């Protein structure tokens, strides 16, 4: 009964490969997010989807493409992986509907290592 | 550029003592939130304070917000070993979705 889950937890891959990270939330939230945490623990938002619509799109290389098949899922596809993509990627969700509840619930993270 | 800056970057205290962490930010906000991250884990929401609030309590946590100084503080009273973690402040701005901008965190170590 995990609230926000991510797969895989660990991902080790070669430079130039394409990989996907999946995120699912069972909280009934309407908004989902992707964050990147670098080696210095700096956490930065990448994307946000509300009801499957892209709302926030920070300055992220277009090698990163989020996809939201439904409100409960937000996947992140990364093309042509580079060494600098190595980080921990966190998915989060919140409910922005009536009442604008601002708390975000985070997944456990996906640790990506590009060799 | 990064919104929040936290001070100190690392804090080590004895169990039972109080821990205070500070956060400063630069632009307008709707709210400010504090999160905890245990080593190798995801972030856990601790407390949220809205821009029209000055102080908020939750259990052993006390958060203050001074919008004129663009700063916030998190106080953990009667610290426990289990409080050892990294603590992040995040400013929230609602732009369609809630955009959270995180500080670099304070690494808190509680010594038994």
Interface residues (C-beta under 8 A of the other chain):
Chain A: X4 X31 X33 X40 X41 X42 X43 X44 X45 X48 X49 X50 X55 X56 X90 X92 X94 X96 X100 X102 X103 X104 X105 X106 X107 X108 X109
Chain B: X2 X30 X31 X33 X35 X37 X41 X42 X43 X44 X45 X48 X86 X88 X92 X94 X95 X96 X97 X98 X99 X100 X101 X102 X104 X105
